Amino acid sequence: MAILVDASTRVICQGITGAQGTFHSEQAIAYGTKMVGGVTPGKGGTRHLDLPVFNTVHEARAATGCDASVIYVPPPFAADAILEAADAEIPLIICITEGIPVLDMVRVKRSLSGGRSRLIGPNCPGVITPDECKIGIVSRSGTLTYEAVAQTTAVGLGQSSCVGIGGDPVNGTNFVEILEMFLADDETEAIVMIGEIGGSAEEDGADFLKAVRTKKPVVGFIAGSTAPPGRRMGHAGAIIAGGKGGAGDKIEALKSAGVVVAESPAAIGTTMREVLRH
């Protein structure tokens, strides 16, 4: 069992014939992902990576029965790609693209409200469900997601699912929604939650963990503790503004919710191992 994706998920790629779409689709196929087609306007009716290419997402959905789309489309066109996937009512939309204008994402967020599609991202590493299930990982940082996977594996733990929710100011799915899924998943025994400075997503997650009746061990880490106020660090959303969004407040919020906060990213795996021993 896992969240969001599993071995039966049928995936299309929007932007499949581009350099990024080609590379990552090849990698996904090699990993065992059930890629069933792609979308590139003007190239419908051709084949790429031995998969059918369609002009529109509606055509791809009708022909393949896909339940997920991954988007590798340049920033000026990525918001429209998300909206096209939502219009086709694809249940899961994962947008990898970095640099989508915030106003475009505000429009997307409003359009998705009340719809049938869930958006992961943008500006995220995506979602993966490995073969073995133990630790669920939810993170605003792609790099630290990979680090958490490496560390939990190194100490003898596996992962149920790993979800990069992205580091932009406006994204599709937040910590609360993913934490809720992990808490409801019988095979996720514990959770790694990786946040960063900027916004209030981590505090919202902490409030949720305080209020929810189902409890599981949670290890947290907040990146950006040395960032000076007013300076953006990495992600567009990683900025301390108006005296809010600092690492200290986020760490205290997590601790107050019973989360064991690792002092450095290098300690995520060992901290989780110790938490599970008690």
matplotlib code that plots the C-alpha trace (Angstrom):
import matplotlib.pyplot as plt

x = [0.0, 1.2, -0.2, -0.9, 0.9, 1.5, 2.5, -0.9, -0.8, -1.1, 1.0, 1.2, 3.9, 3.0, 6.0, 7.2, 9.1, 11.2, 14.6, 13.5, 10.3, 12.3, 15.0, 12.7, 10.2, 13.1, 14.1, 10.5, 10.1, 13.4, 12.2, 9.1, 6.5, 3.6, 4.0, 1.2, 1.7, 2.5, 1.3, 3.0, 0.7, 1.3, 2.9, -0.2, -0.3, 3.5, 5.3, 8.1, 10.0, 7.7, 4.7, 1.8, 1.9, -1.3, -2.1, -4.2, -4.6, -8.3, -7.2, -4.5, -7.0, -9.6, -7.1, -5.0, -7.2, -4.4, -4.8, -1.8, 0.1, 3.6, 4.4, 7.7, 6.6, 8.6, 7.4, 5.4, 3.2, 3.2, 0.1, -2.0, -0.7, -1.9, -5.3, -5.6, -4.9, -7.5, -10.0, -9.5, -10.2, -6.9, -6.9, -3.3, -1.2, 2.5, 4.2, 8.0, 8.5, 10.4, 9.8, 6.1, 4.9, 3.1, 0.1, -0.2, -0.3, -2.9, -5.1, -4.4, -5.1, -8.4, -9.4, -8.5, -10.6, -13.5, -12.4, -11.5, -7.8, -5.0, -1.9, 1.5, 4.0, 5.1, 8.8, 9.0, 10.8, 7.6, 6.3, 7.7, 6.5, 9.4, 8.9, 9.1, 7.1, 8.0, 8.7, 6.7, 8.5, 6.9, 9.2, 9.3, 12.9, 13.9, 17.5, 16.6, 14.0, 16.8, 19.0, 16.2, 15.7, 19.4, 19.7, 16.6, 17.8, 21.2, 19.9, 17.8, 14.5, 12.5, 10.0, 6.3, 6.0, 8.0, 6.2, 7.9, 5.2, 7.5, 9.0, 6.9, 4.7, 1.6, 1.4, -1.2, -1.0, 0.2, 1.7, -1.6, -3.1, -0.1, 0.2, -3.4, -2.8, 0.3, -1.6, -4.3, -1.9, -1.5, 1.9, 3.4, 4.9, 6.5, 6.8, 9.7, 8.6, 11.1, 10.2, 12.1, 11.8, 9.1, 5.3, 3.3, 2.9, 5.0, 3.0, -0.2, 1.1, 2.1, -1.4, -2.9, -0.6, -1.7, -5.4, -5.5, -6.4, -4.3, -0.7, 2.5, 6.2, 7.2, 10.8, 11.2, 13.8, 13.6, 16.1, 17.3, 18.0, 21.0, 19.1, 19.0, 15.5, 14.4, 16.7, 15.3, 17.2, 16.8, 13.0, 10.8, 8.8, 11.8, 11.9, 11.4, 9.1, 7.3, 8.9, 7.2, 8.4, 11.6, 13.2, 13.0, 9.2, 8.7, 10.9, 9.1, 5.7, 6.8, 8.3, 5.0, 3.2, 5.4, 7.7, 11.3, 13.3, 16.7, 19.4, 21.0, 20.0, 22.8, 20.9, 17.5, 18.1, 19.7, 17.0, 14.3, 16.0, 16.3, 12.6, 11.5, 13.5, 11.6]
y = [0.0, 3.6, 7.0, 8.8, 6.3, 2.6, -0.1, 0.2, 4.0, 4.8, 7.9, 10.3, 13.0, 16.5, 17.7, 14.2, 15.0, 17.8, 17.1, 17.0, 15.0, 12.5, 12.0, 11.7, 9.5, 7.1, 7.0, 6.4, 3.6, 2.0, 2.2, 0.3, 3.2, 2.4, 5.2, 4.9, 8.0, 11.6, 15.0, 17.5, 19.8, 19.3, 15.9, 13.9, 10.6, 10.0, 7.8, 8.7, 6.3, 3.7, 5.5, 7.2, 11.0, 13.0, 16.6, 17.2, 15.8, 15.0, 12.8, 11.1, 10.5, 9.0, 6.7, 5.5, 5.7, 7.4, 8.4, 10.6, 13.2, 14.5, 17.9, 18.9, 22.1, 25.5, 28.0, 30.3, 27.5, 25.2, 26.8, 26.2, 22.6, 22.1, 23.6, 21.3, 18.2, 19.4, 20.0, 16.4, 15.4, 13.5, 12.6, 13.3, 16.0, 16.4, 19.5, 19.5, 22.9, 25.6, 29.3, 29.4, 33.0, 33.3, 35.0, 32.1, 29.7, 31.8, 31.3, 27.6, 27.2, 28.9, 26.8, 23.6, 24.4, 22.0, 20.0, 16.3, 16.7, 16.9, 18.9, 18.0, 20.9, 22.9, 23.2, 19.8, 16.5, 14.6, 11.4, 7.9, 4.7, 2.2, -1.5, -1.7, 0.2, 1.8, 5.5, 8.2, 11.3, 14.7, 17.6, 21.1, 20.4, 18.0, 17.7, 17.0, 14.4, 12.5, 12.9, 11.6, 8.6, 7.8, 8.2, 6.1, 3.4, 3.5, 2.8, -0.1, 1.6, 1.8, 4.3, 3.8, 6.9, 10.1, 13.3, 16.6, 19.3, 22.0, 25.2, 27.8, 30.3, 28.8, 25.1, 22.4, 20.1, 21.0, 19.3, 18.8, 16.9, 14.6, 14.0, 13.0, 10.4, 9.0, 8.8, 6.8, 4.4, 1.2, 0.5, 3.9, 3.4, 6.8, 10.1, 12.4, 16.0, 18.3, 22.0, 25.3, 29.0, 31.1, 30.9, 29.0, 25.5, 23.9, 25.6, 24.5, 20.9, 21.1, 22.3, 19.4, 16.9, 18.3, 18.0, 14.7, 11.6, 9.1, 9.4, 8.1, 9.0, 12.1, 13.3, 16.8, 19.1, 22.8, 24.1, 27.7, 28.4, 30.7, 32.7, 36.4, 38.1, 39.4, 37.2, 34.4, 31.1, 28.7, 28.4, 31.3, 30.6, 30.4, 33.9, 35.4, 38.4, 40.6, 38.9, 35.6, 32.4, 32.0, 28.6, 29.0, 29.5, 26.5, 24.3, 25.2, 24.6, 21.1, 20.3, 21.4, 18.9, 16.1, 16.1, 15.1, 17.7, 16.7, 19.3, 18.9, 17.2, 14.6, 13.4, 12.7, 8.9, 8.3, 10.5, 8.4, 5.1, 6.4, 7.5, 4.0, 2.3, 4.0]
z = [0.0, -0.7, -1.4, -4.7, -7.0, -7.3, -9.8, -11.6, -12.1, -15.8, -16.6, -19.5, -20.0, -21.2, -23.1, -23.8, -27.0, -25.4, -23.9, -20.3, -21.1, -23.1, -20.5, -17.5, -19.3, -20.3, -16.6, -15.5, -17.9, -16.9, -13.2, -14.1, -14.3, -16.5, -19.0, -21.6, -23.8, -24.1, -25.3, -27.6, -29.6, -33.4, -33.0, -32.5, -34.3, -34.0, -31.6, -29.2, -26.9, -28.5, -26.9, -28.7, -28.9, -28.8, -29.6, -26.5, -23.0, -23.7, -26.6, -24.5, -21.6, -23.9, -25.7, -22.7, -19.7, -17.8, -14.1, -13.8, -15.9, -15.3, -16.8, -18.3, -20.0, -20.0, -17.4, -19.8, -20.8, -17.7, -16.1, -19.2, -19.3, -15.7, -16.6, -19.7, -17.6, -15.0, -17.8, -18.9, -15.2, -14.8, -11.1, -10.3, -12.0, -11.1, -12.4, -12.2, -13.9, -12.0, -12.5, -13.2, -12.5, -9.2, -10.8, -13.2, -10.2, -8.4, -11.4, -11.5, -7.8, -8.1, -11.1, -9.3, -6.3, -6.1, -9.2, -9.5, -10.0, -7.4, -8.3, -6.8, -7.3, -9.3, -8.8, -7.2, -7.6, -8.0, -6.3, -6.0, -4.4, -4.0, -3.7, 0.1, 2.5, 5.8, 6.0, 4.3, 3.3, 2.5, 1.6, 0.2, -1.0, -3.7, -2.7, 0.9, -0.2, -1.9, 1.2, 3.5, 1.2, 1.2, 5.0, 5.9, 3.5, 5.0, 8.6, 7.4, 6.8, 3.5, 2.1, 1.5, -0.7, -1.1, -2.1, -3.1, -2.7, -4.1, -2.8, -4.7, -2.8, -4.4, -4.9, -5.4, -2.4, 1.1, 4.1, 5.8, 2.9, 2.5, 6.3, 6.3, 3.6, 5.4, 8.7, 6.9, 5.2, 7.2, 5.8, 6.6, 10.1, 10.5, 8.6, 7.7, 7.2, 5.6, 5.5, 5.0, 5.8, 4.3, 4.5, 7.1, 5.6, 8.3, 11.1, 9.5, 9.4, 13.0, 14.0, 12.1, 13.8, 17.2, 16.4, 14.6, 16.6, 14.6, 15.8, 14.2, 14.9, 12.9, 12.4, 11.0, 9.6, 8.7, 6.1, 6.0, 9.7, 8.8, 6.1, 6.8, 6.8, 3.5, 1.4, -0.7, -0.3, -3.2, -3.7, -4.6, -1.4, 0.9, 2.2, 5.6, 5.2, 7.7, 10.6, 9.7, 8.2, 10.2, 11.0, 14.8, 14.8, 12.5, 14.6, 17.8, 16.1, 15.1, 18.5, 20.2, 18.0, 19.2, 16.1, 16.8, 14.9, 13.5, 14.1, 10.7, 7.4, 8.0, 11.1, 9.5, 9.2, 12.6, 14.3, 12.7, 13.8, 17.4, 17.4, 16.2, 18.9, 21.7]

ax = plt.figure().add_subplot(projection="3d")
ax.plot(x, y, z, "-o")
ax.set_aspect("equal")
plt.show()
